[in-house]
Amino acid sequence: MRLLVLGGTHFLGRHVVTAALERGHDVATFTRGVSGAPPEGARALHGDRDDPDALPAALDGWAPDLVVDTSCQTRVAARNAAGVLGEARGYAFVSSLNAYAAWPPGPIGPEDGEPTWTTDDDEYGPNKAFAEREIGAALGDRFLTARAGLIVGPHDPIHRLGWWLDRIARGGPVVVPDALDQPIALIDARDLAGWLVEMAEQGRGGAVNATGPVGMTTLGGLLETCREVTGGAAEWVPVPEPDLLEAGVEPWVHLPLWLPSDVAPTAWDVDTARARAWGLPSRAVVESVADTWAWQQANPRPRVPPHRQAPGLPPELEATLLASR
Ligand SMILES: NC(=O)c1ccc[n+]([C@@H]2O[C@H](COP(=O)([O-])OP(=O)(O)OC[C@H]3O[C@@H](n4cnc5c(N)ncnc54)[C@H](OP(=O)(O)O)[C@@H]3O)[C@@H](O)[C@H]2O)c1
């Protein structure tokens, strides 16, 4: 079938393209063309999805049967997609747990009982929730919204797990939060990508929490896996939360994937019964970590976009924390 990926050149979308090609689809991507090219075998269509005329011009009569939308970040992009792609047989949209008004900190129960944002704020979560409503109204029960949690895997440009891999591989004393037992859930981009294509093929509709199961690992388990995979001789130097905060360490950013104690116990307590029932796979954490490390060693580190703070502990902050132990 003709499958259009809105996105497709960066991370998750790239894996969607690969999965769709493997499943025999005639694949096109639609991007501005600034983040590179899609995997070989897909036709690359170009335009800005915030421009209402760009998508119809690029499609030029090529009407997709299926759509996987990994790139929607604005309300106007959602409106434009709803206006042009309402006839698709299946539309799988990548949303976020941030679409829920209660996340973070969560917990998040079954999808149908959890309110999403309804405010007009031009922010990530409310914009995703708006896009779900807007495109969902055009497609009806052929619209699936996958509210993704933390996505990891090869080609990850955000470099949170990647920073830990680099730091742990370098070895020596490594500052870690004294909260290694905090739970964490993640989803491998390749698992999510293949499943999104299948969901679009089936014309499956509804909302689904798209992440790994509760209890899949902990922050400590993930860092231990990084140590195993990199073979690094790193030693953990656990630092209590009050000391980290006093030193100016920003949770999630300076120590990527670490959440403060008021959020950590519930943030990854997300009901994924529907995702499991609908066949969303969840590969072993060690496979995601090992493949990310292999990809990272063979590729330059991602360039952090200007609007984003680079993840990781600045060396001077690390030195201060280590000196105080
Ligand atoms: N990473 C996480 O942990 C996480 C968690 C929850 C949800 N999500 C969601 O998951 C999705 C994953 O994104 P990804 O970066 O992996 O997807 P991707 O499809 O691999 O990359 C984003 C694509 O969007 C294109 N794009 C950006 N702005 C555009 C515009 N105005 N018009 C047309 N194309 C545009 C980019 O190409 P050009 O730059 O060339 O235009 C790029 O191909 C996002 O929707 C994100 O909100 C991510």
The ligand as an SDF file (V2000), in Angstrom:
LIG
                    3D

 48 52  0  0  0  0  0  0  0  0999 V2000
   12.0810   11.0390   22.0060 N   0  0  0  0  0  0  0  0  0  0  0  0
   11.2080   10.7140   22.9290 C   0  0  0  0  0  0  0  0  0  0  0  0
   11.5610   10.1650   23.9890 O   0  0  0  0  0  0  0  0  0  0  0  0
    9.7330   10.9970   22.6790 C   0  0  0  0  0  0  0  0  0  0  0  0
    8.8240   10.7180   23.6970 C   0  0  0  0  0  0  0  0  0  0  0  0
    7.4570   10.8850   23.4390 C   0  0  0  0  0  0  0  0  0  0  0  0
    7.0350   11.3280   22.1980 C   0  0  0  0  0  0  0  0  0  0  0  0
    7.9470   11.6260   21.2410 N   0  0  0  0  0  0  0  0  0  0  0  0
    7.4430   12.0490   19.9260 C   0  0  0  0  0  0  0  0  0  0  0  0
    7.9360   11.0950   19.0150 O   0  0  0  0  0  0  0  0  0  0  0  0
    8.0930   11.6830   17.7360 C   0  0  0  0  0  0  0  0  0  0  0  0
    9.4580   11.2320   17.3200 C   0  0  0  0  0  0  0  0  0  0  0  0
   10.1370   12.1380   16.5330 O   0  0  0  0  0  0  0  0  0  0  0  0
   11.4340   11.7840   15.7250 P   0  0  0  0  0  0  0  0  0  0  0  0
   12.2850   13.0040   15.7440 O   0  0  0  0  0  0  0  0  0  0  0  0
   12.0120   10.5500   16.2000 O   0  0  0  0  0  0  0  0  0  0  0  0
   10.7460   11.5770   14.2990 O   0  0  0  0  0  0  0  0  0  0  0  0
   11.3830   11.6040   12.8510 P   0  0  0  0  0  0  0  0  0  0  0  0
   10.2430   11.5460   11.8960 O   0  0  0  0  0  0  0  0  0  0  0  0
   12.4380   10.5960   12.7260 O   0  0  0  0  0  0  0  0  0  0  0  0
   12.0430   13.0660   12.8220 O   0  0  0  0  0  0  0  0  0  0  0  0
   11.2700   14.2420   12.8350 C   0  0  0  0  0  0  0  0  0  0  0  0
   10.9910   14.6190   11.3760 C   0  0  0  0  0  0  0  0  0  0  0  0
   10.1550   15.7330   11.2770 O   0  0  0  0  0  0  0  0  0  0  0  0
   10.5710   16.5020   10.1620 C   0  0  0  0  0  0  0  0  0  0  0  0
   10.0410   17.8390   10.3780 N   0  0  0  0  0  0  0  0  0  0  0  0
   10.3060   18.6600   11.4280 C   0  0  0  0  0  0  0  0  0  0  0  0
    9.6160   19.8080   11.2860 N   0  0  0  0  0  0  0  0  0  0  0  0
    8.9090   19.7010   10.1240 C   0  0  0  0  0  0  0  0  0  0  0  0
    8.0220   20.5680    9.4320 C   0  0  0  0  0  0  0  0  0  0  0  0
    7.7000   21.7910    9.8950 N   0  0  0  0  0  0  0  0  0  0  0  0
    7.4740   20.1410    8.2660 N   0  0  0  0  0  0  0  0  0  0  0  0
    7.7880   18.9160    7.7570 C   0  0  0  0  0  0  0  0  0  0  0  0
    8.6250   18.0420    8.3840 N   0  0  0  0  0  0  0  0  0  0  0  0
    9.1790   18.4450    9.5470 C   0  0  0  0  0  0  0  0  0  0  0  0
   12.0870   16.3790   10.2120 C   0  0  0  0  0  0  0  0  0  0  0  0
   12.7040   16.5870    8.9550 O   0  0  0  0  0  0  0  0  0  0  0  0
   13.2000   18.0750    8.5260 P   0  0  0  0  0  0  0  0  0  0  0  0
   13.9420   18.6320    9.7040 O   0  0  0  0  0  0  0  0  0  0  0  0
   14.0820   17.8140    7.3430 O   0  0  0  0  0  0  0  0  0  0  0  0
   11.9720   18.8300    8.1980 O   0  0  0  0  0  0  0  0  0  0  0  0
   12.2610   14.9110   10.6090 C   0  0  0  0  0  0  0  0  0  0  0  0
   12.2450   14.0590    9.4940 O   0  0  0  0  0  0  0  0  0  0  0  0
    7.8390   13.1600   17.9000 C   0  0  0  0  0  0  0  0  0  0  0  0
    6.5110   13.4280   17.4850 O   0  0  0  0  0  0  0  0  0  0  0  0
    7.9370   13.3760   19.4130 C   0  0  0  0  0  0  0  0  0  0  0  0
    7.1120   14.4190   19.8590 O   0  0  0  0  0  0  0  0  0  0  0  0
    9.2830   11.4700   21.4500 C   0  0  0  0  0  0  0  0  0  0  0  0
  1  2  1  0
  2  3  2  0
  2  4  1  0
  4  5  1  0
  4 48  2  0
  5  6  2  0
  6  7  1  0
  7  8  2  0
  8  9  1  0
  8 48  1  0
  9 10  1  0
  9 46  1  0
 10 11  1  0
 11 12  1  0
 11 44  1  0
 12 13  1  0
 13 14  1  0
 14 15  2  0
 14 16  1  0
 14 17  1  0
 17 18  1  0
 18 19  2  0
 18 20  1  0
 18 21  1  0
 21 22  1  0
 22 23  1  0
 23 24  1  0
 23 42  1  0
 24 25  1  0
 25 26  1  0
 25 36  1  0
 26 27  1  0
 26 35  1  0
 27 28  2  0
 28 29  1  0
 29 30  1  0
 29 35  2  0
 30 31  1  0
 30 32  2  0
 32 33  1  0
 33 34  2  0
 34 35  1  0
 36 37  1  0
 36 42  1  0
 37 38  1  0
 38 39  2  0
 38 40  1  0
 38 41  1  0
 42 43  1  0
 44 45  1  0
 44 46  1  0
 46 47  1  0
M  CHG  2   8   1  16  -1
M  END
$$$$
